[in-house]
Amino acid sequence: MSNYTENIIKILASLPEFLRKPMIRSRINDFFNMDDEEKFAIISNVLYTLPEIEFDILSKLIKTWVEVINILDEKKRYEIFNIYASILDNNPSILSRLNIEGLKKVFEEMDESMKDKIGSSIRTAIISKTNLLQNLSNDVKSMLKI
């Protein structure tokens, strides 16, 4: 499954933004029609696959994904980030494989409004995740205002 996920991520990242954004929007809409088990499986596959992808390629996709997530209502943003946080809380070794510096850079490049909305959703999702909080660096916590 990881190879399949990696191929999809690479294909999406290589598309021009005018094609990538509607495809991501469509996939996110589909995501909310899935049951919890499917949602966790998809996000788990993504988290295990991310370290395998060159970050320069991945960062374009993440930026577009965040733009799409940003326009969702708070409940939906929280749901997505809560699943990510739950998986990372239960599997802290995944966190050490992620390019945290690259992810921080993507976050820092967002406009202030987006940082506030996305940061608030992430903060709300991770605040009760003890293992995850223990494994986050102080600069990440500071950036997220935790």
GIWORA-V250908 format. One record per residue. N is the residue number from 1. RES is the residue in one letter. SS is DSSP state (hx for helix, st for strand, lp for the rest). PSI is psi in whole degrees, -180 to 180 (none if undefined). OMEGA is omega in whole degrees, 0 to 359 (NA if undefined). Layout:
N;RES;SS;PSI;OMEGA / N;RES;SS;PSI;OMEGA
This chain:
1;M;lp;-33;182 / 2;S;hx;-42;178 / 3;N;hx;-43;178 / 4;Y;hx;-48;179 / 5;T;hx;-43;180 / 6;E;hx;-43;179 / 7;N;hx;-43;179 / 8;I;hx;-45;180 / 9;I;hx;-45;180 / 10;K;hx;-40;179 / 11;I;hx;-47;179 / 12;L;hx;-42;182 / 13;A;hx;-29;183 / 14;S;hx;-13;179 / 15;L;lp;150;172 / 16;P;lp;151;185 / 17;E;hx;-36;182 / 18;F;hx;-20;174 / 19;L;hx;-39;184 / 20;R;hx;-44;185 / 21;K;hx;-49;179 / 22;P;hx;-32;178 / 23;M;hx;-42;178 / 24;I;hx;-43;178 / 25;R;hx;-44;180 / 26;S;hx;-44;180 / 27;R;hx;-37;179 / 28;I;hx;-39;175 / 29;N;hx;-42;176 / 30;D;hx;-39;182 / 31;F;hx;-42;184 / 32;F;lp;-9;175 / 33;N;lp;0;180 / 34;M;lp;161;174 / 35;D;lp;167;186 / 36;D;hx;-39;180 / 37;E;hx;-43;178 / 38;E;hx;-41;179 / 39;K;hx;-47;180 / 40;F;hx;-39;180 / 41;A;hx;-44;180 / 42;I;hx;-49;182 / 43;I;hx;-37;176 / 44;S;hx;-45;177 / 45;N;hx;-42;179 / 46;V;hx;-48;182 / 47;L;hx;-38;179 / 48;Y;hx;-25;183 / 49;T;hx;-33;185 / 50;L;hx;-45;181 / 51;P;lp;-16;181 / 52;E;lp;-10;186 / 53;I;lp;134;178 / 54;E;lp;130;188 / 55;F;hx;-31;177 / 56;D;hx;-39;177 / 57;I;hx;-47;184 / 58;L;hx;-36;185 / 59;S;hx;-35;177 / 60;K;hx;-43;180 / 61;L;hx;-43;180 / 62;I;hx;-43;180 / 63;K;hx;-44;179 / 64;T;hx;-43;179 / 65;W;hx;-44;180 / 66;V;hx;-40;178 / 67;E;hx;-40;179 / 68;V;hx;-45;179 / 69;I;hx;-37;183 / 70;N;hx;-32;183 / 71;I;lp;-6;177 / 72;L;lp;161;175 / 73;D;lp;163;185 / 74;E;hx;-40;182 / 75;K;hx;-44;180 / 76;K;hx;-41;177 / 77;R;hx;-46;180 / 78;Y;hx;-44;182 / 79;E;hx;-46;180 / 80;I;hx;-51;183 / 81;F;hx;-31;178 / 82;N;hx;-38;177 / 83;I;hx;-46;176 / 84;Y;hx;-49;183 / 85;A;hx;-40;180 / 86;S;hx;-43;179 / 87;I;hx;-45;179 / 88;L;hx;-34;178 / 89;D;hx;-40;181 / 90;N;hx;-18;182 / 91;N;lp;69;186 / 92;P;hx;-20;180 / 93;S;hx;-26;178 / 94;I;hx;-41;183 / 95;L;hx;-40;182 / 96;S;hx;-18;179 / 97;R;hx;-14;182 / 98;L;lp;152;177 / 99;N;lp;82;184 / 100;I;hx;-39;179 / 101;E;hx;-41;178 / 102;G;hx;-42;179 / 103;L;hx;-39;177 / 104;K;hx;-42;180 / 105;K;hx;-44;178 / 106;V;hx;-44;180 / 107;F;hx;-45;182 / 108;E;hx;-26;180 / 109;E;lp;-9;179 / 110;M;lp;154;174 / 111;D;lp;162;187 / 112;E;hx;-39;180 / 113;S;hx;-45;180 / 114;M;hx;-42;178 / 115;K;hx;-44;181 / 116;D;hx;-48;183 / 117;K;hx;-50;182 / 118;I;hx;-44;179 / 119;G;hx;-42;179 / 120;S;hx;-43;179 / 121;S;hx;-43;179 / 122;I;hx;-46;181 / 123;R;hx;-48;180 / 124;T;hx;-38;182 / 125;A;hx;-35;187 / 126;I;hx;-11;187 / 127;I;lp;-30;181 / 128;S;lp;6;182 / 129;K;lp;90;187 / 130;T;hx;-50;181 / 131;N;hx;-43;181 / 132;L;hx;-47;180 / 133;L;hx;-39;179 / 134;Q;hx;-28;184 / 135;N;hx;-5;176 / 136;L;lp;139;178 / 137;S;lp;160;179 / 138;N;hx;-33;180 / 139;D;hx;-33;175 / 140;V;hx;-44;178 / 141;K;hx;-43;179 / 142;S;hx;-43;180 / 143;M;hx;-37;180 / 144;L;lp;-1;179 / 145;K;lp;46;177 / 146;I;lp;none;NA
